[in-house]
Amino acid sequence: MRTNVFVFAAIAAVMIPSALFAQQPRPQLPQADYKFTVIKENPITSIKNQASSSTCWCFSTIAFLESEIIRIKGIKDAADYPDLSEMFVVSQSYKDRADKYVRLDGDLRFGPGSEADDVFHVIADYGIVPQEVMPGKQELPKHSEIDAVTKAYVEAIVKTSGRGGLSTTWKGGFDAMCDNFFGTAPASFEYKGKTYTPASYRDELGIVTSDYVNLTSFTHHPFYTKFALEIGDNWRGDASYNVPLNEFMDALKNAVEKGYTVAWGSDVSEIGFTRNGVGVLVDAKAMATGSDQARWVGADPAQAQKAPVEIPKELVPTQESRQEGYDNKTTTDDHGMQIYGIAKDQNGTTYYMVKNSWGETGKYKGIWFVSENFIAAKSMDLVMHKDALPKDLKKKLGIK
């Protein structure tokens, strides 16, 4: 009976914020008539859909690693592109998180969110499998139930652990819930005529998790050192290399131009990050004054879009404005995506091409064009292969 109370409380906690959000539609930036020219485009696998789950951290990093496998293995035919199992990683992450949560007596955020380095931990410790080996048990992820129940479960374990210690079966009970919901990870499997374990398949793909680095750029820690981003989803406490903003952006450009893709953590709860495939850094306060306010908040949508919409003028971020956003939490850890190309609009402004995990939505069927200014201002971190770094930065960071 006690467990049911915890479950209902957890479900209510999950559902109530969603209902409130649904009552307050997010303002939209009027869509300008962008014309993009692709400058550089690196291979990516097909667009996926995380659907009703908070697993962007996994979908984006798996997408990144699939592109890495294409690069490492020199795969030319899209028919041979890898398709890795997101639910293998998600399930293992939930299990690791539960273990740590209980060990810390609940002094840890327990939820579905995480970050890119979590995927590398899972692959290093457990390996990886193809999507067809562990596709998950739902056509599209819908995780509100498992998120509520697993949180209630570990909270109950912590609450009752003082009554004579932990049982020897609590972990097995948690693992059984994950296996039932996400699928059971195989000890070994047959794939394309060969027998693998998850670890041997990882090695066959050429993934060396220690070859990847995480960059960030904030002034409350010294540059050219490492620190753990102070965000709740960084529950493993992984550290990022802290570099000046200009070198942060140079590393991104260098990576894409040299044929690498990048896993990107960012804040997308911005009016400039539209739901139609464009991300630009606009001044929301300025746009919400005068006649513009009616165009994107209160006016009839059909009337609002009758007149041609010019490409908005962007703000120019600085190291200081970036830090201010992090400190006052107007820049938060919202979403993970994959950066894979460079393009320019008709005004010559540079954009990065981004693979999202919301299905084939928007004008560009799941692809976003995000300006340099937006990325400079709103990025939480970038993950890339160490060889994608500029040589001088690699030397400053002491990376071999």
N, C-alpha and C positions, 0 to 999 in steps of 0.2 A: 504494500500500500504506500509506504514511504517513497519508493522509487517512482510511482505514478505521480505523486505530488511534485517531485522534482521535474519529471518529464513535462507535465502540464505547465509548470512555471517557466521552464526553458522555452517551450513552444510559444508561450505568450510573449516572452522577451524578444523572440525572433520576429513574431508576426506584427506586434504593435508598431515598431518603427517603420516597417514596410507600409503599413496602412496609412500612417501619418504622411509618409513621403508621397504616397499616391495622391493625397489630397492637395499637394502643393506642386503643381507641374513645374518642371525646370524651365526657366526662360531660354529661348533659343535665339542665337545670332542669325539675322537674315542672311541667307546664302548668296554670296556674290557669284558672279559668273567667272569662275576660275578656269584657266586654260593651262594645263601643266605639260611640260616637256621633260621627259625622262632623260637624265644625264648618266646615271649609273644604276644598274639593277642587278642584284645578286640573287641566286636561286632560292626559292622558298617552296615549301610543300603546300598542300591545299589548305584553304581556309577552314577552320574548325569552329565549333560553337560550344562555349562553356555553359550556355543556357542559364538555368536557374541555380547557379552554383558560384561560390566565391573562390574559384580556382584559377583565376587569370594567371597567378604566379606560376602554376604548373603548365598551363596551355602555352603561355608565351615562352617559357624556358625550354619546353619540349620542342616547340617550333624552331627556336634558336639552335638546339642541338641537332635537329633533323637537317638544318642547313649546314651545320658544321660537318655532319657525316657526308653530305653531298660533296663538300669541299675537300675533306680529308681523303675520301675514297675516289674522288675524281669522277663521280657519277654524272653521266651526260643525258641519259634517257629518263624523262620524268616518270616513266612506267616503273623504273627501278628505285625511285625515291623512297626513303624509309618512312614508316608510319609507326611511331612509338606509342605505347599505352600510357595515357595520362592517369588512368585510374589505378594502375600499378603504383605510381608515385604517390598519388593522393592517399591511397590506403595506407601505405607504409609511413607516410608523414603523420597521419592521424594517430597511428599506433605509437610512433616515437614521441609525439606530443603528449599523449596520455601518460606515458611512462614518466616523462619529465614533470608534468603537472602534479602527479601524485608524489613524486620524490620531493618536490618543492612545497608540498602541503598546500597546493592551490595558489601559490604566489607566482602565477604566470598567466598571461592571457591564453584562454583556451577557446579557439574559434577556427573557422575554416580558412581565414586569411594566412598568408605566409609570404615568402619572398624567394627570389631566384636561387639563392645559395642552398635553400632547403632541397631543391631538386638534385643538386650536385651531391649533397650528403646522402640522399636516398640511393642514387645511382652508384656512388662509391661503396656504400655499405651492403647494398642488396642486388645491384645490377639493374637490368631493364629488360622488358619483353616487347615484342611487336604488338600493335593494336589488336590484330586478329587473335592473338593468344589470350589477351585479357582485355576485351572491349568494354567492360563494365556491364551492368545489368539493366541499364536504361538506354533507350535510343538517344535521348538528350539528358544531360545531367539535371537532376532536381534534388537538391541536397538539404532543403530546410528540415526534413524529418531526421536525417542522420545527424545533422549539426545539432539539433535540439536534444536528441536522445543521448548522443555521446557526451555532450557537455553536462547534461543532468547526471549521467552515469559517473563521470569522474568527480563531480562535485559531491555526489553521495559517498563515493569511496573515501574521499578526503575527510568528509564530515564524520564518518563512522570509524575511521582508522584509529581513533583514540580509545576505542572500546575493545582493547585487547590486541591491537595491531592489525595488520592487513591479512586478508585471507590469501591462500595460495592460488586461488582461482579467478581473482578479479581481472587479471590481464587476459586470461583465456576468454573470459566473457566479453571483454571489450573487443578483442581480435575477432571473435565470432560475429559480432555485430557488423564490423567493417567487411569481413569476408562475405557475409550475406548480402550486404548492400552494394559493395564495389566489385565483388568477385574475389576468388581465392588465387593468390599468386602461386604459380606452379613451381615445384622444385626443379623440374626439367620439362622440356617441351620439344616437339618436332617442328622445324620450320624450314621450308624449301629443301627438304631432303636431308637435313642435318639435325642432330640432337644437341641441344644447348641447355645450360643452366642460365638463369638471368645474368650471372656474373660473366660467364663465358661469352654470352651474346653481347654484353657491353664491350668486352675486350675485342670481339670480332669487328665491332663497329669502329674501333679506333678511338673511343672516348677515354681521355685521360683527364679526370676531373680536376686534378691539381694544376692543369695548364690554363685554367680560367681565372680571371681577375675581376674584381668588382671595384668600380671607381665612383667617388662622390665628390662634392665640392661645397664645403661649408667652412666658415671662419671660426667657429667656436672650438675647433680642434686644430692643431698645427698642420700645415701642409706637408706633404711627403711623409706622413705617418699614417697608421691605420687606426680606425676606431669603429665601434659597432653603432650603426645608425640607431638613434633613440626612437624607434617606432615599435608599436605593439606587435606587429606582424613579424618582426625580427626575433622570434621567440628562441631561436638557437643562439643568438648573440654573435652572428657572423660579422666580421670586420671588413670595412671597405678602405681602399687607399684614398686619402683625401688630397685633392690636387686643386690648384687655382682654376677658376672657371674657363679661362682661355685655353688652358691645357686639357681640361675636361672636354671641351668642344673640339679641339684639335684631334684628340684621341678618337672621338666618334667619326670625324671626317676621314681621318687616316684609315680607320678600320674599313669603312664602307668602300672607299676608293681602292683599297688593296684587295677587295673581294671577300671580306668578312661581313657577317651580320652581327647584330648586337641585341642582347636582351635588355629591355628598357623598363624601369620602374618610374612611374610618373603620377602627377595629380591631373586627373581629367575632369574634376568637378569645377570646370571653368566655362564661362559663357563662350569663350573662343574655341573650345573643343566641341565642335558641332557633332550632331548625330548623323551628319550626312557626309562624313569623310574628310573634314578639314580641321586642322588645329592651328589657331593663330592667337597671339598674345595681345588682347585688346583691353582697353580700360573700361571695365564693366560699369564703374561709377559714372564716368563721363557719358557713356552710352545710355544710362538710365535717367538722363535729365532731358528736359525739353521734349520736342516732338518725337525724338527717337524712341522714347520710352514706350509710346503706344505701338510702335512698329514691332517690338519684340516681346512685350509683356501683355498689353491689353487689347490691341487692335485685332480685328477679324483677320485670320491668317491669309485669306484670299486677297483682302484689300492691302495687307501689309506687303505682299510680294508683287503688286502690280508694277510699281516703279522699279527701274533697274537699280540694283544694289552694287555700289562700288566696293572694291576690295578695301577693307578697313585698314586704317593706319595702325601700326603696331607700336606697343611700348618697347623700349630698348632696355633689357635687363642688365643689371650690374651685379658684381659680387655682393654688394651691400643689400640691394633689393631682394636678391635671392635669399640671403640670410634672414632678412626681415620676414619674408614669407614663411620660412621654416620655423622661426622663433614664435611668430604669432599665430601659427597654424592656419594660415590662408594657403599654404602649400602643404599638402598632406599626401600620405602614401595610399593612393587610390587604386591603381591599375597597372598591370604588367602587359607589355606588348613586345613585338620584335621589329627592330629597325633594319631595313635591308636594301635601301636604295636612296638616291638623291634625284631631285627634280627641281625645275624652276617654273614660276608662273609667268604670265605675260609681262609682268613688270620687272622680271629678272631676280625676284626674291627667291632665295634658296629654301627648299623644303626637304624633309626626310620622308621617305616612303615607309609606311608602318603597316605591318600585318597585325590585325586585331583578332580577337577570338569571340566575336559576337555573331558569327555566321556571315553569310554573304549579304550583309545589310548595307544601306547607304548608296550613294551615287556610284561608288567605286567598288561595290560588291565585297566589302570586308576589308578594303585597303583605306588607309588614311594618309593624307599629305599634311605633315606637321612642320610648321616653320622653325627655323633655327632659333628664333627668339623664344618661342614657346618652350622648346627643349631646354634652352639655357636657363630659363626661369623656373620651370616646373619639374625638371627631372629630379628624382630621388637618387637613382643610381643607374649605372651602365655596367653590364657584364659582357666581357669579350675575351677572346683568346689572347694570351699574353703576347703572341707574335704580331697581333694587330696593333699594339701600342707603338707610337713613335719611338725611335731609338733613344732619343735624349730623355724622354719621360721614363722609359724602361730603366735607363741607367740611374736616374734620380731616385727611383723607387727600389733599386737594388734587386730587380727581377732578372734572373738569368734566362 
